[in-house]
Structure formats: C-alpha cells, structure tokens
Amino acid sequence: MPVTIFDLAAWKARGERFVMLTAYDALTARVLDEAGVPLLLVGDSLGNNVLGYDSTIPVTMEESLVFTAAVARGARNAALGRGGPHNRRGRGAGHGPPRPHPAVGQRLRRLPRAGARRGG
C-alpha cells in the first residue's frame, strides 16, 4: 500500500521513527521500496554524486525532474521527497530570513509530470 503524507504525519505525531534514504535511479528505488523503506529522497546532492559537479549549485530543475521521474518509476509504495535545486535566494546576515524561491511552486506543479504522487 502506498505511503502518503498523511502516514508520515501520523507517524510523526505518534513519535514513531521511520527511515528515509536517497535514491537517484529506478533500480535503487525498487530495491529500497521492496525493502520497506517508506520515504525516498531525490536531492540536489545528485549533482555531486551522479552528475559529477563540484557542488549542488549547478543542478537544474530539469535535471532534478529527470531523476525524480526515474525514482518514481522504481518505487511502488514509498513516498517521494524532492529537494533542490536548493534555495539560493538567502538575503544574507542582517537582512531577515531567506525568501521562498519561485522554484518551490514549480516543484509542486511538476511533481506529477515527474511521475510522483501527491498527498494522499
């Protein structure tokens, strides 16, 4: 049965611990999903670990979506979380908290395009 955001919220409310692991491809996602890992993360760390960048900064939204789609195809039950490209709009010390990046809305709109399930 697919894990939903409501399951995660209920586990948190009860103080239950759960595992979250990173996956960048369908095969790893399938193995982790079959092992019962309830939450898979596709983070911008793929820049360093898969794409050969020196940092996570060069990871684009499109690159992130390609890998999110691959993980979504491999996982049948695990919930997916996608991070990055990270918030690069911090205003610096003394200038208040960072503002939300416009890409946040893009991420939410594009999750279905990447094959990820939303909500419950």
Backbone atoms as SQL, in Angstrom:
CREATE TABLE atoms (id INTEGER PRIMARY KEY, chain TEXT, resi INTEGER, resn TEXT, atom TEXT, x REAL, y REAL, z REAL);
INSERT INTO atoms VALUES
  (1, 'A', 1, 'MET', 'N', 0.848, -1.177, 0.000),
  (2, 'A', 1, 'MET', 'CA', 0.000, 0.000, 0.000),
  (3, 'A', 1, 'MET', 'C', 0.902, 1.251, 0.000),
  (4, 'A', 2, 'PRO', 'N', 0.644, 2.204, -0.877),
  (5, 'A', 2, 'PRO', 'CA', 1.481, 3.402, -0.956),
  (6, 'A', 2, 'PRO', 'C', 1.475, 4.227, 0.329),
  (7, 'A', 3, 'VAL', 'N', 2.640, 4.705, 0.694),
  (8, 'A', 3, 'VAL', 'CA', 2.792, 5.588, 1.847),
  (9, 'A', 3, 'VAL', 'C', 2.378, 6.991, 1.407),
  (10, 'A', 4, 'THR', 'N', 1.582, 7.660, 2.231),
  (11, 'A', 4, 'THR', 'CA', 1.134, 9.017, 1.910),
  (12, 'A', 4, 'THR', 'C', 1.722, 10.007, 2.906),
  (13, 'A', 5, 'ILE', 'N', 1.555, 11.261, 2.612),
  (14, 'A', 5, 'ILE', 'CA', 1.985, 12.309, 3.533),
  (15, 'A', 5, 'ILE', 'C', 1.212, 12.221, 4.845),
  (16, 'A', 6, 'PHE', 'N', -0.007, 11.708, 4.781),
  (17, 'A', 6, 'PHE', 'CA', -0.811, 11.538, 5.990),
  (18, 'A', 6, 'PHE', 'C', -0.223, 10.453, 6.886),
  (19, 'A', 7, 'ASP', 'N', 0.324, 9.394, 6.272),
  (20, 'A', 7, 'ASP', 'CA', 1.009, 8.363, 7.057),
  (21, 'A', 7, 'ASP', 'C', 2.215, 8.956, 7.771),
  (22, 'A', 8, 'LEU', 'N', 3.000, 9.732, 7.037),
  (23, 'A', 8, 'LEU', 'CA', 4.189, 10.343, 7.632),
  (24, 'A', 8, 'LEU', 'C', 3.815, 11.264, 8.785),
  (25, 'A', 9, 'ALA', 'N', 2.751, 12.048, 8.597),
  (26, 'A', 9, 'ALA', 'CA', 2.294, 12.959, 9.653),
  (27, 'A', 9, 'ALA', 'C', 1.823, 12.181, 10.882),
  (28, 'A', 10, 'ALA', 'N', 1.117, 11.080, 10.664),
  (29, 'A', 10, 'ALA', 'CA', 0.634, 10.264, 11.778),
  (30, 'A', 10, 'ALA', 'C', 1.804, 9.638, 12.539),
  (31, 'A', 11, 'TRP', 'N', 2.789, 9.142, 11.821),
  (32, 'A', 11, 'TRP', 'CA', 3.968, 8.559, 12.479),
  (33, 'A', 11, 'TRP', 'C', 4.682, 9.611, 13.311),
  (34, 'A', 12, 'LYS', 'N', 4.814, 10.802, 12.752),
  (35, 'A', 12, 'LYS', 'CA', 5.476, 11.893, 13.485),
  (36, 'A', 12, 'LYS', 'C', 4.684, 12.256, 14.737),
  (37, 'A', 13, 'ALA', 'N', 3.364, 12.355, 14.611),
  (38, 'A', 13, 'ALA', 'CA', 2.511, 12.706, 15.746),
  (39, 'A', 13, 'ALA', 'C', 2.630, 11.672, 16.868),
  (40, 'A', 14, 'ARG', 'N', 2.805, 10.405, 16.494),
  (41, 'A', 14, 'ARG', 'CA', 2.954, 9.336, 17.495),
  (42, 'A', 14, 'ARG', 'C', 4.397, 9.176, 17.967),
  (43, 'A', 15, 'GLY', 'N', 5.298, 9.947, 17.390),
  (44, 'A', 15, 'GLY', 'CA', 6.699, 9.851, 17.780),
  (45, 'A', 15, 'GLY', 'C', 7.402, 8.629, 17.219),
  (46, 'A', 16, 'GLU', 'N', 6.813, 8.034, 16.177),
  (47, 'A', 16, 'GLU', 'CA', 7.429, 6.855, 15.553),
  (48, 'A', 16, 'GLU', 'C', 8.557, 7.279, 14.620),
  (49, 'A', 17, 'ARG', 'N', 9.629, 6.540, 14.672),
  (50, 'A', 17, 'ARG', 'CA', 10.737, 6.808, 13.769),
  (51, 'A', 17, 'ARG', 'C', 10.520, 6.037, 12.473),
  (52, 'A', 18, 'PHE', 'N', 11.007, 6.625, 11.376),
  (53, 'A', 18, 'PHE', 'CA', 10.957, 5.927, 10.101),
  (54, 'A', 18, 'PHE', 'C', 12.198, 6.276, 9.307),
  (55, 'A', 19, 'VAL', 'N', 12.470, 5.479, 8.322),
  (56, 'A', 19, 'VAL', 'CA', 13.685, 5.612, 7.518),
  (57, 'A', 19, 'VAL', 'C', 13.397, 6.442, 6.276),
  (58, 'A', 20, 'MET', 'N', 14.350, 7.293, 5.927),
  (59, 'A', 20, 'MET', 'CA', 14.323, 7.997, 4.651),
  (60, 'A', 20, 'MET', 'C', 15.713, 7.820, 4.042),
  (61, 'A', 21, 'LEU', 'N', 15.764, 7.323, 2.819),
  (62, 'A', 21, 'LEU', 'CA', 17.035, 7.143, 2.122),
  (63, 'A', 21, 'LEU', 'C', 16.984, 7.841, 0.769),
  (64, 'A', 22, 'THR', 'N', 18.150, 8.142, 0.247),
  (65, 'A', 22, 'THR', 'CA', 18.251, 8.824, -1.036),
  (66, 'A', 22, 'THR', 'C', 18.367, 7.819, -2.169),
  (67, 'A', 23, 'ALA', 'N', 17.661, 8.092, -3.246),
  (68, 'A', 23, 'ALA', 'CA', 17.748, 7.279, -4.463),
  (69, 'A', 23, 'ALA', 'C', 17.819, 8.217, -5.658),
  (70, 'A', 24, 'TYR', 'N', 18.558, 7.798, -6.676),
  (71, 'A', 24, 'TYR', 'CA', 18.681, 8.615, -7.884),
  (72, 'A', 24, 'TYR', 'C', 18.243, 7.878, -9.147),
  (73, 'A', 25, 'ASP', 'N', 17.868, 6.597, -9.009),
  (74, 'A', 25, 'ASP', 'CA', 17.524, 5.816, -10.197),
  (75, 'A', 25, 'ASP', 'C', 16.435, 4.800, -9.851),
  (76, 'A', 26, 'ALA', 'N', 15.839, 4.231, -10.894),
  (77, 'A', 26, 'ALA', 'CA', 14.713, 3.311, -10.724),
  (78, 'A', 26, 'ALA', 'C', 15.126, 2.026, -10.008),
  (79, 'A', 27, 'LEU', 'N', 16.293, 1.480, -10.329),
  (80, 'A', 27, 'LEU', 'CA', 16.720, 0.224, -9.706),
  (81, 'A', 27, 'LEU', 'C', 16.914, 0.396, -8.202),
  (82, 'A', 28, 'THR', 'N', 17.632, 1.425, -7.801),
  (83, 'A', 28, 'THR', 'CA', 17.825, 1.672, -6.365),
  (84, 'A', 28, 'THR', 'C', 16.487, 1.917, -5.688),
  (85, 'A', 29, 'ALA', 'N', 15.625, 2.686, -6.321),
  (86, 'A', 29, 'ALA', 'CA', 14.300, 2.948, -5.752),
  (87, 'A', 29, 'ALA', 'C', 13.521, 1.654, -5.566),
  (88, 'A', 30, 'ARG', 'N', 13.569, 0.769, -6.548),
  (89, 'A', 30, 'ARG', 'CA', 12.837, -0.504, -6.453),
  (90, 'A', 30, 'ARG', 'C', 13.378, -1.354, -5.305),
  (91, 'A', 31, 'VAL', 'N', 14.705, -1.442, -5.183),
  (92, 'A', 31, 'VAL', 'CA', 15.310, -2.235, -4.110),
  (93, 'A', 31, 'VAL', 'C', 14.931, -1.672, -2.740),
  (94, 'A', 32, 'LEU', 'N', 15.036, -0.357, -2.579),
  (95, 'A', 32, 'LEU', 'CA', 14.689, 0.263, -1.300),
  (96, 'A', 32, 'LEU', 'C', 13.199, 0.133, -1.000),
  (97, 'A', 33, 'ASP', 'N', 12.374, 0.285, -2.022),
  (98, 'A', 33, 'ASP', 'CA', 10.926, 0.140, -1.870),
  (99, 'A', 33, 'ASP', 'C', 10.575, -1.281, -1.433),
  (100, 'A', 34, 'GLU', 'N', 11.164, -2.265, -2.082),
  (101, 'A', 34, 'GLU', 'CA', 10.893, -3.666, -1.726),
  (102, 'A', 34, 'GLU', 'C', 11.417, -4.013, -0.337),
  (103, 'A', 35, 'ALA', 'N', 12.439, -3.281, 0.120),
  (104, 'A', 35, 'ALA', 'CA', 12.963, -3.493, 1.470),
  (105, 'A', 35, 'ALA', 'C', 12.096, -2.824, 2.526),
  (106, 'A', 36, 'GLY', 'N', 11.085, -2.056, 2.098),
  (107, 'A', 36, 'GLY', 'CA', 10.159, -1.436, 3.025),
  (108, 'A', 36, 'GLY', 'C', 10.524, -0.030, 3.462),
  (109, 'A', 37, 'VAL', 'N', 11.465, 0.612, 2.782),
  (110, 'A', 37, 'VAL', 'CA', 11.799, 2.000, 3.113),
  (111, 'A', 37, 'VAL', 'C', 10.604, 2.871, 2.726),
  (112, 'A', 38, 'PRO', 'N', 10.008, 3.589, 3.683),
  (113, 'A', 38, 'PRO', 'CA', 8.768, 4.301, 3.390),
  (114, 'A', 38, 'PRO', 'C', 8.922, 5.650, 2.699),
  (115, 'A', 39, 'LEU', 'N', 10.132, 6.231, 2.725),
  (116, 'A', 39, 'LEU', 'CA', 10.318, 7.568, 2.171),
  (117, 'A', 39, 'LEU', 'C', 11.641, 7.640, 1.424),
  (118, 'A', 40, 'LEU', 'N', 11.579, 7.996, 0.146),
  (119, 'A', 40, 'LEU', 'CA', 12.766, 8.136, -0.685),
  (120, 'A', 40, 'LEU', 'C', 12.953, 9.600, -1.045),
  (121, 'A', 41, 'LEU', 'N', 14.187, 10.058, -0.946),
  (122, 'A', 41, 'LEU', 'CA', 14.525, 11.436, -1.246),
  (123, 'A', 41, 'LEU', 'C', 15.333, 11.484, -2.540),
  (124, 'A', 42, 'VAL', 'N', 14.966, 12.390, -3.413),
  (125, 'A', 42, 'VAL', 'CA', 15.770, 12.709, -4.582),
  (126, 'A', 42, 'VAL', 'C', 16.255, 14.127, -4.344),
  (127, 'A', 43, 'GLY', 'N', 17.492, 14.270, -3.922),
  (128, 'A', 43, 'GLY', 'CA', 18.001, 15.580, -3.554),
  (129, 'A', 43, 'GLY', 'C', 18.950, 16.155, -4.581),
  (130, 'A', 44, 'ASP', 'N', 19.277, 17.421, -4.402),
  (131, 'A', 44, 'ASP', 'CA', 20.210, 18.044, -5.331),
  (132, 'A', 44, 'ASP', 'C', 21.632, 17.537, -5.123),
  (133, 'A', 45, 'SER', 'N', 21.827, 16.660, -4.127),
  (134, 'A', 45, 'SER', 'CA', 23.122, 16.002, -3.964),
  (135, 'A', 45, 'SER', 'C', 23.450, 15.129, -5.170),
  (136, 'A', 46, 'LEU', 'N', 22.465, 14.894, -6.048),
  (137, 'A', 46, 'LEU', 'CA', 22.741, 14.159, -7.273),
  (138, 'A', 46, 'LEU', 'C', 23.791, 14.896, -8.112),
  (139, 'A', 47, 'GLY', 'N', 23.910, 16.201, -7.922),
  (140, 'A', 47, 'GLY', 'CA', 24.934, 16.961, -8.633),
  (141, 'A', 47, 'GLY', 'C', 26.326, 16.462, -8.334),
  (142, 'A', 48, 'ASN', 'N', 26.621, 16.239, -7.040),
  (143, 'A', 48, 'ASN', 'CA', 27.924, 15.735, -6.628),
  (144, 'A', 48, 'ASN', 'C', 28.065, 14.240, -6.878),
  (145, 'A', 49, 'ASN', 'N', 27.021, 13.493, -6.550),
  (146, 'A', 49, 'ASN', 'CA', 27.114, 12.037, -6.516),
  (147, 'A', 49, 'ASN', 'C', 26.879, 11.340, -7.841),
  (148, 'A', 50, 'VAL', 'N', 26.167, 11.968, -8.749),
  (149, 'A', 50, 'VAL', 'CA', 25.825, 11.313, -10.007),
  (150, 'A', 50, 'VAL', 'C', 26.310, 12.105, -11.219),
  (151, 'A', 51, 'LEU', 'N', 26.104, 13.402, -11.189),
  (152, 'A', 51, 'LEU', 'CA', 26.381, 14.213, -12.366),
  (153, 'A', 51, 'LEU', 'C', 27.811, 14.736, -12.449),
  (154, 'A', 52, 'GLY', 'N', 28.591, 14.563, -11.388),
  (155, 'A', 52, 'GLY', 'CA', 29.991, 14.956, -11.420),
  (156, 'A', 52, 'GLY', 'C', 30.262, 16.429, -11.225),
  (157, 'A', 53, 'TYR', 'N', 29.286, 17.179, -10.735),
  (158, 'A', 53, 'TYR', 'CA', 29.510, 18.590, -10.448),
  (159, 'A', 53, 'TYR', 'C', 30.343, 18.725, -9.167),
  (160, 'A', 54, 'ASP', 'N', 30.993, 19.871, -9.004),
  (161, 'A', 54, 'ASP', 'CA', 31.771, 20.137, -7.792),
  (162, 'A', 54, 'ASP', 'C', 30.880, 20.484, -6.604),
  (163, 'A', 55, 'SER', 'N', 29.643, 20.857, -6.859),
  (164, 'A', 55, 'SER', 'CA', 28.705, 21.208, -5.787),
  (165, 'A', 55, 'SER', 'C', 27.291, 20.907, -6.281),
  (166, 'A', 56, 'THR', 'N', 26.328, 21.247, -5.437),
  (167, 'A', 56, 'THR', 'CA', 24.926, 21.050, -5.818),
  (168, 'A', 56, 'THR', 'C', 24.376, 22.243, -6.596),
  (169, 'A', 57, 'ILE', 'N', 25.091, 23.338, -6.600),
  (170, 'A', 57, 'ILE', 'CA', 24.612, 24.589, -7.212),
  (171, 'A', 57, 'ILE', 'C', 24.219, 24.436, -8.686),
  (172, 'A', 58, 'PRO', 'N', 25.006, 23.727, -9.533),
  (173, 'A', 58, 'PRO', 'CA', 24.652, 23.673, -10.955),
  (174, 'A', 58, 'PRO', 'C', 23.424, 22.820, -11.304),
  (175, 'A', 59, 'VAL', 'N', 22.876, 22.058, -10.342),
  (176, 'A', 59, 'VAL', 'CA', 21.744, 21.181, -10.638),
  (177, 'A', 59, 'VAL', 'C', 20.540, 22.027, -11.047),
  (178, 'A', 60, 'THR', 'N', 19.996, 21.724, -12.205),
  (179, 'A', 60, 'THR', 'CA', 18.841, 22.468, -12.713),
  (180, 'A', 60, 'THR', 'C', 17.539, 21.773, -12.335),
  (181, 'A', 61, 'MET', 'N', 16.446, 22.496, -12.473),
  (182, 'A', 61, 'MET', 'CA', 15.127, 21.923, -12.224),
  (183, 'A', 61, 'MET', 'C', 14.885, 20.743, -13.158),
  (184, 'A', 62, 'GLU', 'N', 15.251, 20.888, -14.418),
  (185, 'A', 62, 'GLU', 'CA', 15.032, 19.809, -15.394),
  (186, 'A', 62, 'GLU', 'C', 15.823, 18.557, -15.030),
  (187, 'A', 63, 'GLU', 'N', 17.081, 18.724, -14.611),
  (188, 'A', 63, 'GLU', 'CA', 17.875, 17.558, -14.195),
  (189, 'A', 63, 'GLU', 'C', 17.229, 16.878, -12.995),
  (190, 'A', 64, 'SER', 'N', 16.787, 17.675, -12.045),
  (191, 'A', 64, 'SER', 'CA', 16.139, 17.137, -10.862),
  (192, 'A', 64, 'SER', 'C', 14.875, 16.351, -11.220),
  (193, 'A', 65, 'LEU', 'N', 14.114, 16.863, -12.175),
  (194, 'A', 65, 'LEU', 'CA', 12.888, 16.177, -12.602),
  (195, 'A', 65, 'LEU', 'C', 13.173, 14.848, -13.276),
  (196, 'A', 66, 'VAL', 'N', 14.229, 14.778, -14.060),
  (197, 'A', 66, 'VAL', 'CA', 14.592, 13.521, -14.732),
  (198, 'A', 66, 'VAL', 'C', 14.854, 12.430, -13.696),
  (199, 'A', 67, 'PHE', 'N', 15.610, 12.770, -12.655),
  (200, 'A', 67, 'PHE', 'CA', 15.932, 11.774, -11.641),
  (201, 'A', 67, 'PHE', 'C', 14.736, 11.463, -10.753),
  (202, 'A', 68, 'THR', 'N', 13.890, 12.448, -10.473),
  (203, 'A', 68, 'THR', 'CA', 12.668, 12.194, -9.711),
  (204, 'A', 68, 'THR', 'C', 11.763, 11.236, -10.471),
  (205, 'A', 69, 'ALA', 'N', 11.661, 11.413, -11.780),
  (206, 'A', 69, 'ALA', 'CA', 10.837, 10.526, -12.600),
  (207, 'A', 69, 'ALA', 'C', 11.372, 9.104, -12.565),
  (208, 'A', 70, 'ALA', 'N', 12.685, 8.949, -12.623),
  (209, 'A', 70, 'ALA', 'CA', 13.280, 7.611, -12.580),
  (210, 'A', 70, 'ALA', 'C', 12.963, 6.923, -11.254),
  (211, 'A', 71, 'VAL', 'N', 13.110, 7.656, -10.159),
  (212, 'A', 71, 'VAL', 'CA', 12.825, 7.086, -8.840),
  (213, 'A', 71, 'VAL', 'C', 11.337, 6.753, -8.725),
  (214, 'A', 72, 'ALA', 'N', 10.478, 7.611, -9.230),
  (215, 'A', 72, 'ALA', 'CA', 9.029, 7.355, -9.180),
  (216, 'A', 72, 'ALA', 'C', 8.661, 6.085, -9.941),
  (217, 'A', 73, 'ARG', 'N', 9.338, 5.823, -11.047),
  (218, 'A', 73, 'ARG', 'CA', 9.055, 4.602, -11.811),
  (219, 'A', 73, 'ARG', 'C', 9.495, 3.349, -11.067),
  (220, 'A', 74, 'GLY', 'N', 10.507, 3.468, -10.220),
  (221, 'A', 74, 'GLY', 'CA', 11.010, 2.303, -9.493),
  (222, 'A', 74, 'GLY', 'C', 10.298, 2.018, -8.189),
  (223, 'A', 75, 'ALA', 'N', 9.696, 3.015, -7.581),
  (224, 'A', 75, 'ALA', 'CA', 9.061, 2.852, -6.264),
  (225, 'A', 75, 'ALA', 'C', 7.552, 2.728, -6.408),
  (226, 'A', 76, 'ARG', 'N', 7.010, 1.662, -5.867),
  (227, 'A', 76, 'ARG', 'CA', 5.553, 1.468, -5.924),
  (228, 'A', 76, 'ARG', 'C', 4.865, 1.971, -4.658),
  (229, 'A', 77, 'ASN', 'N', 5.525, 1.852, -3.516),
  (230, 'A', 77, 'ASN', 'CA', 4.882, 2.180, -2.245),
  (231, 'A', 77, 'ASN', 'C', 5.498, 3.343, -1.497),
  (232, 'A', 78, 'ALA', 'N', 6.774, 3.547, -1.636),
  (233, 'A', 78, 'ALA', 'CA', 7.451, 4.607, -0.882),
  (234, 'A', 78, 'ALA', 'C', 6.962, 5.982, -1.324),
  (235, 'A', 79, 'ALA', 'N', 6.847, 6.881, -0.362),
  (236, 'A', 79, 'ALA', 'CA', 6.571, 8.283, -0.676),
  (237, 'A', 79, 'ALA', 'C', 7.856, 8.902, -1.203),
  (238, 'A', 80, 'LEU', 'N', 7.729, 9.897, -2.056),
  (239, 'A', 80, 'LEU', 'CA', 8.909, 10.553, -2.616),
  (240, 'A', 80, 'LEU', 'C', 9.007, 11.974, -2.107),
  (241, 'A', 81, 'GLY', 'N', 10.221, 12.357, -1.772),
  (242, 'A', 81, 'GLY', 'CA', 10.509, 13.738, -1.431),
  (243, 'A', 81, 'GLY', 'C', 11.560, 14.226, -2.411),
  (244, 'A', 82, 'ARG', 'N', 11.425, 15.469, -2.816),
  (245, 'A', 82, 'ARG', 'CA', 12.396, 16.005, -3.759),
  (246, 'A', 82, 'ARG', 'C', 12.922, 17.308, -3.210),
  (247, 'A', 83, 'GLY', 'N', 14.231, 17.390, -3.105),
  (248, 'A', 83, 'GLY', 'CA', 14.871, 18.616, -2.655),
  (249, 'A', 83, 'GLY', 'C', 15.618, 19.235, -3.818),
  (250, 'A', 84, 'GLY', 'N', 15.895, 20.526, -3.705),
  (251, 'A', 84, 'GLY', 'CA', 16.705, 21.223, -4.694),
  (252, 'A', 84, 'GLY', 'C', 16.046, 21.306, -6.047),
  (253, 'A', 85, 'PRO', 'N', 16.554, 22.109, -6.929),
  (254, 'A', 85, 'PRO', 'CA', 17.707, 22.932, -6.618),
  (255, 'A', 85, 'PRO', 'C', 17.423, 23.802, -5.404),
  (256, 'A', 86, 'HIS', 'N', 18.400, 23.857, -4.509),
  (257, 'A', 86, 'HIS', 'CA', 18.167, 24.450, -3.194),
  (258, 'A', 86, 'HIS', 'C', 17.937, 25.958, -3.257),
  (259, 'A', 87, 'ASN', 'N', 17.470, 26.474, -2.128),
  (260, 'A', 87, 'ASN', 'CA', 17.128, 27.890, -2.023),
  (261, 'A', 87, 'ASN', 'C', 18.387, 28.733, -2.165),
  (262, 'A', 88, 'ARG', 'N', 18.494, 29.465, -3.233),
  (263, 'A', 88, 'ARG', 'CA', 19.673, 30.298, -3.481),
  (264, 'A', 88, 'ARG', 'C', 19.339, 31.778, -3.335),
  (265, 'A', 89, 'ARG', 'N', 18.236, 32.089, -2.658),
  (266, 'A', 89, 'ARG', 'CA', 17.820, 33.481, -2.563),
  (267, 'A', 89, 'ARG', 'C', 17.976, 34.032, -1.152),
  (268, 'A', 90, 'GLY', 'N', 18.827, 33.411, -0.331),
  (269, 'A', 90, 'GLY', 'CA', 19.065, 33.927, 1.014),
  (270, 'A', 90, 'GLY', 'C', 19.535, 35.374, 0.915),
  (271, 'A', 91, 'ARG', 'N', 19.087, 36.194, 1.840),
  (272, 'A', 91, 'ARG', 'CA', 19.378, 37.623, 1.740),
  (273, 'A', 91, 'ARG', 'C', 20.592, 38.022, 2.561),
  (274, 'A', 92, 'GLY', 'N', 21.226, 37.064, 3.224),
  (275, 'A', 92, 'GLY', 'CA', 22.444, 37.390, 3.956),
  (276, 'A', 92, 'GLY', 'C', 22.171, 37.834, 5.380),
  (277, 'A', 93, 'ALA', 'N', 23.228, 37.869, 6.170),
  (278, 'A', 93, 'ALA', 'CA', 23.129, 38.235, 7.577),
  (279, 'A', 93, 'ALA', 'C', 22.569, 39.651, 7.723),
  (280, 'A', 94, 'GLY', 'N', 21.664, 39.816, 8.672),
  (281, 'A', 94, 'GLY', 'CA', 21.111, 41.121, 8.969),
  (282, 'A', 94, 'GLY', 'C', 20.019, 41.582, 8.024),
  (283, 'A', 95, 'HIS', 'N', 19.628, 40.748, 7.083),
  (284, 'A', 95, 'HIS', 'CA', 18.617, 41.149, 6.105),
  (285, 'A', 95, 'HIS', 'C', 17.356, 40.296, 6.197),
  (286, 'A', 96, 'GLY', 'N', 17.161, 39.653, 7.325),
  (287, 'A', 96, 'GLY', 'CA', 15.958, 38.851, 7.503),
  (288, 'A', 96, 'GLY', 'C', 16.110, 37.453, 6.931),
  (289, 'A', 97, 'PRO', 'N', 15.073, 36.644, 7.100),
  (290, 'A', 97, 'PRO', 'CA', 15.131, 35.250, 6.640),
  (291, 'A', 97, 'PRO', 'C', 15.125, 35.174, 5.120),
  (292, 'A', 98, 'PRO', 'N', 15.624, 34.049, 4.596),
  (293, 'A', 98, 'PRO', 'CA', 15.572, 33.876, 3.138),
  (294, 'A', 98, 'PRO', 'C', 14.136, 33.891, 2.644),
  (295, 'A', 99, 'ARG', 'N', 13.929, 34.407, 1.465),
  (296, 'A', 99, 'ARG', 'CA', 12.598, 34.409, 0.844),
  (297, 'A', 99, 'ARG', 'C', 12.395, 33.081, 0.122),
  (298, 'A', 100, 'PRO', 'N', 11.159, 32.608, 0.047),
  (299, 'A', 100, 'PRO', 'CA', 10.918, 31.387, -0.721),
  (300, 'A', 100, 'PRO', 'C', 11.332, 31.588, -2.173),
  (301, 'A', 101, 'HIS', 'N', 11.939, 30.581, -2.711),
  (302, 'A', 101, 'HIS', 'CA', 12.386, 30.623, -4.103),
  (303, 'A', 101, 'HIS', 'C', 11.191, 30.380, -5.021),
  (304, 'A', 102, 'PRO', 'N', 11.098, 31.087, -6.142),
  (305, 'A', 102, 'PRO', 'CA', 9.984, 30.858, -7.066),
  (306, 'A', 102, 'PRO', 'C', 9.906, 29.413, -7.547),
  (307, 'A', 103, 'ALA', 'N', 11.022, 28.692, -7.480),
  (308, 'A', 103, 'ALA', 'CA', 11.031, 27.303, -7.943),
  (309, 'A', 103, 'ALA', 'C', 10.180, 26.396, -7.066),
  (310, 'A', 104, 'VAL', 'N', 9.849, 26.832, -5.836),
  (311, 'A', 104, 'VAL', 'CA', 9.025, 25.995, -4.965),
  (312, 'A', 104, 'VAL', 'C', 7.699, 25.680, -5.640),
  (313, 'A', 105, 'GLY', 'N', 7.046, 26.684, -6.213),
  (314, 'A', 105, 'GLY', 'CA', 5.791, 26.456, -6.931),
  (315, 'A', 105, 'GLY', 'C', 5.994, 25.564, -8.140),
  (316, 'A', 106, 'GLN', 'N', 7.115, 25.745, -8.829),
  (317, 'A', 106, 'GLN', 'CA', 7.418, 24.895, -9.988),
  (318, 'A', 106, 'GLN', 'C', 7.550, 23.443, -9.554),
  (319, 'A', 107, 'ARG', 'N', 8.198, 23.222, -8.406),
  (320, 'A', 107, 'ARG', 'CA', 8.381, 21.855, -7.921),
  (321, 'A', 107, 'ARG', 'C', 7.041, 21.176, -7.720),
  (322, 'A', 108, 'LEU', 'N', 6.118, 21.883, -7.052),
  (323, 'A', 108, 'LEU', 'CA', 4.819, 21.287, -6.777),
  (324, 'A', 108, 'LEU', 'C', 4.045, 21.013, -8.062),
  (325, 'A', 109, 'ARG', 'N', 4.091, 21.953, -9.007),
  (326, 'A', 109, 'ARG', 'CA', 3.368, 21.757, -10.264),
  (327, 'A', 109, 'ARG', 'C', 3.972, 20.623, -11.090),
  (328, 'A', 110, 'ARG', 'N', 5.273, 20.425, -10.987),
  (329, 'A', 110, 'ARG', 'CA', 5.947, 19.464, -11.858),
  (330, 'A', 110, 'ARG', 'C', 6.065, 18.066, -11.263),
  (331, 'A', 111, 'LEU', 'N', 5.707, 17.879, -9.994),
  (332, 'A', 111, 'LEU', 'CA', 5.794, 16.535, -9.426),
  (333, 'A', 111, 'LEU', 'C', 4.992, 15.517, -10.225),
  (334, 'A', 112, 'PRO', 'N', 3.740, 15.809, -10.580),
  (335, 'A', 112, 'PRO', 'CA', 3.013, 14.823, -11.387),
  (336, 'A', 112, 'PRO', 'C', 3.697, 14.550, -12.736),
  (337, 'A', 113, 'ARG', 'N', 4.283, 15.570, -13.340),
  (338, 'A', 113, 'ARG', 'CA', 4.988, 15.382, -14.597),
  (339, 'A', 113, 'ARG', 'C', 6.164, 14.420, -14.433),
  (340, 'A', 114, 'ALA', 'N', 6.774, 14.445, -13.248),
  (341, 'A', 114, 'ALA', 'CA', 7.900, 13.557, -12.989),
  (342, 'A', 114, 'ALA', 'C', 7.427, 12.165, -12.576),
  (343, 'A', 115, 'GLY', 'N', 6.115, 11.967, -12.476),
  (344, 'A', 115, 'GLY', 'CA', 5.581, 10.660, -12.120),
  (345, 'A', 115, 'GLY', 'C', 5.379, 10.466, -10.631),
  (346, 'A', 116, 'ALA', 'N', 5.590, 11.511, -9.843),
  (347, 'A', 116, 'ALA', 'CA', 5.433, 11.398, -8.396),
  (348, 'A', 116, 'ALA', 'C', 3.972, 11.583, -8.007),
  (349, 'A', 117, 'ARG', 'N', 3.580, 10.916, -6.939),
  (350, 'A', 117, 'ARG', 'CA', 2.225, 11.048, -6.416),
  (351, 'A', 117, 'ARG', 'C', 2.187, 12.211, -5.432),
  (352, 'A', 118, 'ARG', 'N', 1.080, 12.912, -5.376),
  (353, 'A', 118, 'ARG', 'CA', 0.903, 13.989, -4.411),
  (354, 'A', 118, 'ARG', 'C', 0.007, 13.528, -3.283),
  (355, 'A', 119, 'GLY', 'N', 0.254, 14.125, -2.109),
  (356, 'A', 119, 'GLY', 'CA', -0.648, 13.999, -0.972),
  (357, 'A', 119, 'GLY', 'C', -1.104, 12.592, -0.652),
  (358, 'A', 120, 'GLY', 'N', -2.402, 12.414, -0.428),
  (359, 'A', 120, 'GLY', 'CA', -2.910, 11.134, -0.004),
  (360, 'A', 120, 'GLY', 'C', -3.882, 10.640, -0.948);
